[in-house]
Amino acid sequence: MGGVTVTKSKKVNLLVGLILGASLGIYGDASNDVMAAKTDSQKTKAVKQATDLSEQYQYKEAKTVLSQYKGSSVNALKKRINNQQSKLVTWDDPAKIPHLFYHSLITDPKKAFASEQAQGYKDYMVTIDEFMPMLNQLYDNGYVLINFKDIISVDKQGQVTFKPIKLPEGKKPLIISQDDVNYYEYMKKSGFADKLVLNKQGDVKNQYTNKGQKKIGDYDMVPIIDTFIKKHPDFSYGGSKGVIAETGYNGTLGYRSSKSQYGDTKKTHREAQKATKVANAMKKDGWQFASHSWGHINMAESGIDDIKKDTALWQKEVQPIVGKTPVLIFPFGADIGSFTNYTDDNEKYTYLKNKGFSIFDNVDASQTSWGQLTDNYYRNARINVDGIRLHETVTGQNTVLNDFFNAKDFYHRDK
């Protein structure tokens, strides 16, 4: 037989040699190799994290992540970040923050426009097929989504401060909000989503029922924007998405959680728990909530007693689900004052301020942006994007939306 025979004594000597060689470092230090691999892995993760932060304009945070690492990839990223920082434009005027708002998006126009509420849907809603081109054009035109947390801070005493943000040249801040994300009872079987839900991966999606079949997917603004930003992270400033305005009389986020409307039952408690899980996931993912009043009341016309009753209901039934918020989006855009400053003799303002609201949103489609800042509040005007406004845009009656997108590219209902 060929080969080499190894005796027992030679085996012992070989084993001793291997052990001795390892102790002397002849075969290298395994622990050092493991540590080096671990450090390389940590550096790779740090570079990825810093890249993600810088894509969403969080340059200071990105540099902090990189501060304890060295190497060519780290140095190249630091250089790129420094170059980007040197060319930033500061947005420090509270009156120059544009704000577009929508209602629930129509998933199935044939159903919606043939329903009993057809005219209202035509006037005040847009379809998903109309919304997607808007989103793409907003992105192509350099807009970046922010929310109020990025530009407004409110301390424990209610003192309001505007926080300037910095963006690359050619980029512009934009707030997008959506009203009545409650999926009201009257919208059932009318071509709209049923509710917001969490899928198996924990992502916020919509449930949509069509011909008795329930589907989970992107059937309204929240998941649509979430998906869009995953593809285009630079459309978001630090992960911010938008502002969701909630009423309460039909529950929250599509869940029939109102105890005053549906009873204090096990079912309403379960509905509230489900809605809370969805709301928490949304807040974690960059969405901000606002009050839209509990009963969608006109605060300009309502008396102070009605406003007090309504606010108490909102804070009892909706606030536990979505959390405290300083933002009040007026239903119907009906402000509690003129465009001059609120004063302490405005009983409605004083009450709402004492209840924790410091950011107030009305509607003004006469200009691309409007804001009013004092030490006690920030007012911001929104532009309605709906069938009425889009019709006026394509017919030349109102041109305010032309700064954001070209409606003639996608709005064809009049033809």
QUIRAKA-V567498 format. One line per field, one symbol per residue. ss: DSSP state (H for helix, E for strand, - for the rest). psi: psi as a letter, one per 40 degrees, with the letter a starting at -180 (. if undefined). Layout:
BEGIN
ss->???
psi->???
END
This chain:
BEGIN
ss->-------HHHHHHHHHHHHHHHHH-----HHHHHHHHHHHHHHHHHHHHHHHHHH---HHHHHHHH-----HHHHHHHHHHHHHH--EEEE--HHH-EEEEE---E--HHHH-----HHHHHHH--EHHHHHHHHHHHHH--EEE--HHHHEEE-----EEE--EEEE---EEEEEEEE-----HHH-------EEEE-----EEEEEEE--EEEEE---HHHHHHHHHHH-HHHE------EEEE-----E--E---HHHH---HHHHHHHHHHHHHHHHHHH---EEEE------------HHHHHHHHHHHHHH-HHHH----EEE-HHH-------------HHHHHHHH----EEEEE-------EEE----EEEEEEE--HHHHHHHH-----HHHH---HHH------
psi->haahhhiddddddddddddddddeedeihddddddddddddddddddddddddddffgdddddddedeiiiddddddddddddddeeihhheheefhihiiiahihdgddddeeidfddddddeiiidddddddddddddeeihhiadddehihadeehhhhhiihiiheihihhhihifgegideehfeeiidihihadeeihaihhhhfehhihageadddddddddddgdeehhfeicahhhhaedfahfehgehdddeigidddddddddddddddddddeeiiiihfidefiheddiiddddddddddddddddddeiiiehhhhieegieiaeiiiieehddddddddeehehhhahhfeidihihhaeeihhhiihhhaddddddddeedhedededigdedehfde.
END
